Amino acid sequence: MQAQHLTCVNALAEITDADLEGAALGSQELTFAPHALRSGRYRFDVAQIRPSAGSLSLVFQAIVLPLAFAGGVSANVTLLGGTHVPWSPPVHYLQMVYLPSVARMGLKADIELKSWGWYPKGGGEAVAQIHPAWEGEAPAEPKLRGIDLSERGERKGIRGVSAVSNLPMSIALRQQDRSLKMLKSAGVDASFQVVNAPSRGQGTVVFILAEFEGSRAGFTSLGARGKRAEEVAEEACKECMDFLNSGAAIEEHLADQLVPLMAPAEGRSCFTASKISLHLLTNIWVAEQFLPVKFQVDGEEGQPGRVSVDGVGFGRSGIR
């Protein structure tokens, strides 16, 4: 168990008044016994466990579902750590892809980026607000709705962010220029915002949003020492173009992030994904251990596919 994992566990324990055993760095076993959900104001800092750039986005995704079932608004949930770091969704992805998608299921939340945190210094800050998940007009019973992301529909637009912190702005401009040229060569018109991002560390990123009538997809590439600005742009653009050519409604990362919400939702949920990843299959396996659901996966690992499930209709008072 690493710092960001332990921060998630401790955050969930505080929200649910849980009893813990094995909650320590390096632990491979954990006993977690929750008692009661509590909405409210919270502050969670990955660096409290150990100085690190652990992802605050992963902490957010760990707490957003239970807080949506806590029965009240949780305002000013402050998260400290890495905002744009490897192996996790950046805050821009949460804002532009994840949260608009789950809002269609009845999970209403927003997250504001205050300062950027890069590897290895971290120190970024975001503030979230999470509302109860309502089914229709019944605030006494929080519940999620199923979602259908089978078809992407017509493309509405492609836009992106090219950002740097404590580095020459020429790097961000080179990232933008290469992104625009590469996308245009593939027949894709796009617009970019260039950002000089406030941070205590150094870093660069290209984030691209593809928005359709029926879905959204996001693609991220981070800079690194010795990695040219043009390489950063090309990585994000290639992922975007591969997705556009796939015909699927969502990309592989949103696919695995939706699984924990589809299982407790009421009714049928389904999506077509550009790739069936091992991470997706693992998340499905975990969801099936906790709830009486069975996901159907049509497609092979590493290939495009379709996933569907009949959710259990979990409300605050239990499974319907």
Long-range contacts (C-beta under 8 A, 24 or more apart in sequence): 1-25, 1-26, 1-27, 1-28, 1-30, 2-52, 2-54, 3-46, 3-47, 3-49, 3-50, 3-52, 3-54, 4-46, 4-52, 4-54, 4-55, 4-58, 4-59, 4-81, 4-82, 4-88, 6-49, 7-44, 7-45, 7-46, 7-48, 7-49, 7-54, 7-59, 7-81, 8-58, 8-59, 8-62, 8-63, 10-44, 10-49, 11-42, 11-44, 11-59, 11-62, 11-63, 12-62, 12-63, 12-66, 14-42, 15-42, 15-63, 15-66, 15-67, 15-70, 16-66, 25-49, 25-50, 37-66, 37-67, 37-69, 37-70, 37-71, 37-316, 38-70, 39-67, 39-70, 39-71, 39-72, 39-73, 39-74, 39-130, 39-132, 40-72, 40-74, 41-74, 41-75, 41-76, 41-77, 42-74, 42-77, 42-78, 43-77, 43-78, 43-80, 44-77, 44-78, 44-79, 44-80, 45-79, 45-80, 45-81, 46-80, 46-81, 46-82, 46-122, 47-80, 47-81, 47-122, 47-123, 51-122, 52-81, 52-82, 52-120, 52-122, 53-81, 53-82, 53-85, 53-117, 53-118, 53-119, 53-120, 53-121, 53-122, 53-123, 53-201, 54-81, 54-82, 54-85, 54-122, 55-81, 55-82, 55-85, 55-87, 55-88, 55-89, 56-80, 56-81, 56-82, 56-83, 56-91, 56-117, 56-124, 56-126, 57-82, 57-83, 57-88, 57-89, 57-90, 57-91, 57-93, 57-94, 58-88, 60-94, 60-111, 60-126, 60-128, 61-89, 61-94, 61-98, 61-257, 63-130, 64-107, 64-109, 64-128, 64-130, 65-107, 65-260, 65-261, 65-264, 67-130, 68-107, 68-108, 68-109, 68-130, 68-131, 68-132, 68-133, 68-142, 68-144, 69-132, 69-133, 69-142, 69-314, 69-315, 69-316, 70-132, 70-142, 71-132, 71-142, 71-316, 72-132, 73-129, 73-130, 73-131, 73-132, 74-128, 74-129, 74-130, 75-129, 76-127, 76-129, 77-127, 77-128, 77-129, 77-130, 78-125, 78-126, 78-127, 79-111, 79-125, 79-126, 79-127, 79-128, 80-117, 80-122, 80-123, 80-124, 80-125, 81-117, 81-122, 81-123, 81-124, 82-117, 82-118, 82-119, 82-122, 82-124, 83-113, 83-115, 83-116, 83-117, 83-118, 83-124, 83-125, 83-126, 84-116, 84-117, 84-118, 84-124, 84-163, 84-203, 84-205, 84-220, 84-222, 85-117, 85-118, 85-119, 85-122, 85-222, 86-119, 86-222, 89-218, 89-220, 89-253, 89-257, 90-205, 90-207, 90-220, 91-124, 91-126, 92-161, 92-207, 92-218, 92-220, 93-207, 93-218, 93-220, 93-253, 96-207, 96-209, 96-216, 96-218, 97-209, 97-216, 97-217, 97-218, 97-254, 98-254, 98-257, 100-216, 101-147, 101-149, 101-215, 101-216, 101-250, 101-254, 101-258, 102-258, 102-261, 104-145, 104-147, 105-133, 105-144, 105-145, 105-146, 105-147, 105-261, 105-265, 105-269, 106-133, 106-134, 106-135, 106-143, 106-144, 106-145, 107-133, 107-144, 107-261, 108-133, 115-198, 115-199, 115-200, 116-163, 116-165, 116-197, 116-198, 116-199, 116-201, 116-203, 117-199, 117-200, 117-201, 118-165, 118-199, 118-201, 118-202, 118-203, 118-222, 119-201, 119-203, 119-222, 120-201, 121-199, 121-200, 121-201, 122-201, 123-199, 123-200, 123-201, 124-199, 135-266, 135-315, 141-315, 141-316, 141-317, 142-315, 142-316, 143-265, 143-266, 143-313, 143-314, 143-315, 144-261, 144-264, 144-265, 144-266, 144-311, 144-314, 145-265, 145-266, 145-267, 146-262, 146-265, 146-266, 146-267, 146-268, 146-269, 146-311, 147-258, 147-262, 147-265, 147-269, 147-270, 147-271, 148-268, 148-269, 148-270, 148-271, 149-214, 149-215, 149-249, 149-250, 149-258, 149-270, 149-271, 149-272, 150-249, 150-270, 150-271, 150-272, 150-306, 151-214, 151-215, 151-249, 151-272, 152-212, 152-213, 152-214, 152-215, 152-247, 152-248, 152-249, 152-250, 153-212, 153-213, 153-214, 153-215, 154-212, 154-213, 155-210, 155-211, 155-212, 155-244, 156-211, 156-212, 156-213, 157-190, 157-191, 157-211, 158-183, 158-188, 158-189, 158-190, 158-191, 158-208, 158-209, 158-210, 158-211, 158-240, 159-190, 159-191, 159-192, 159-193, 159-208, 159-209, 159-211, 160-190, 160-191, 160-192, 160-193, 160-206, 160-207, 160-208, 160-209, 160-236, 161-192, 161-193, 161-195, 161-205, 161-206, 161-207, 162-192, 162-193, 162-194, 162-195, 162-204, 162-205, 162-206, 162-233, 163-194, 163-195, 163-196, 163-197, 163-204, 163-205, 163-207, 164-195, 164-196, 164-197, 164-203, 164-204, 164-223, 165-196, 165-197, 165-198, 165-199, 165-201, 165-202, 165-203, 165-204, 166-199, 166-201, 166-202, 167-202, 167-203, 167-204, 169-194, 169-196, 171-204, 171-223, 171-229, 172-196, 172-204, 172-229, 174-229, 174-230, 174-233, 175-204, 175-206, 175-229, 175-230, 175-232, 175-233, 176-233, 177-233, 178-229, 178-230, 178-233, 178-234, 178-237, 179-206, 179-208, 179-233, 179-236, 179-237, 182-233, 182-234, 182-237, 183-237, 183-240, 183-241, 186-241, 186-244, 188-240, 188-241, 188-244, 204-229, 204-232, 205-232, 206-232, 206-233, 206-235, 206-236, 206-237, 207-236, 208-236, 208-237, 208-239, 208-240, 210-240, 210-243, 210-244, 212-249, 214-249, 215-249, 215-250, 216-250, 216-254, 217-243, 217-250, 217-251, 217-254, 217-274, 218-251, 218-253, 218-254, 219-243, 219-251, 242-274, 243-274, 246-274, 246-275, 246-304, 247-272, 247-304, 248-272, 248-273, 248-274, 248-304, 249-273, 250-274, 251-275, 252-276, 252-277, 252-279, 252-280, 255-280, 255-307, 256-280, 256-282, 256-283, 259-283, 259-284, 259-287, 259-295, 259-307, 260-287, 262-287, 262-309, 262-311, 263-287, 263-288, 263-290, 263-291, 263-293, 263-295, 263-309, 263-311, 263-312, 264-291, 264-311, 264-312, 264-313, 264-314, 265-311, 265-313, 265-314, 266-311, 266-312, 266-313, 266-314, 266-320, 267-310, 267-311, 267-313, 268-308, 268-309, 268-310, 268-311, 269-308, 269-309, 269-311, 270-306, 270-307, 270-308, 270-309, 271-306, 271-307, 271-308, 272-304, 272-305, 272-306, 273-299, 273-304, 273-305, 273-306, 273-307, 274-304, 275-302, 275-303, 275-304, 275-305, 276-300, 276-301, 276-302, 276-303, 276-304, 276-305, 276-307, 277-301, 277-302, 280-307, 291-319, 292-319
